């Protein structure tokens, strides 16, 4: 194990002493060291609950025989960073996240990773790190926000943007806009439509780096916490079998992910992120591949902002696994592609 070079032998007695200063026992230190990368912060609504997700993942790791070692990464909320100079910092944060994870893993000899993520640039930053490091890894997201309700209609963040235009067009008054503002984003989770965060979480599941349900189970459901616990347990199985991200994130897997991208009508930002993840896995993807796959793939979902439905509805309909099964007869899914499951 990677961690053996940090903790084994009499020359590493100082290293073990420092671990014991953190409260770890001899038998805990002997366990495989699993990094739990927690992107919690109190700014991004999609990340405000990630401490609970990370806790469940750590419980799963510990139950399966590993030693969970948690550390943080930064995260930018693209919604809050929008329409002012802060928006220039969003995309660069992706590489900062990747690099900071690599620093922590290399510096401390970690054996595996559970990547606790949820929003726009954090998801690709973490998956890029997993592909680059190529140690056993699994991604677990915080899950999507539920849609809000306003005047007996399902609403979300895009509804608020549209509300601004409605006020300017005198189709809505400022009091109604205030009511919409208060209920459009009802709680924690990634914004409830098919925007970049949910697009990338769905793509990550299709790529095989997240368990079934990773992309669609709502943030507030206990099923999300159980999934995080299963992810913690699963990383120990991946470590035992020495299954690494590049064993999963193959060219066939990326083609599957792009097909799901097209079937769902995901954010066009996936074209920024999927090739970047592939690059870290040693695979070159060009835009022609997206075009070729899109020509063969039916767009079977009309999720907000393309339609009235939200990610919770996709989950109720069977989620990403159902999407892949539906489009498989089109010849765009390699059913033999490996996954963390």
Beta strands, then each sheet from edge to edge (+ up, - down):
strand 1: 32-38
strand 2: 66-72
strand 3: 112-117
strand 4: 137-141
strand 5: 148-150
strand 6: 153-155
sheet 1: 2+ 1+ 3+ 4+
sheet 2: 5+ 6-
end
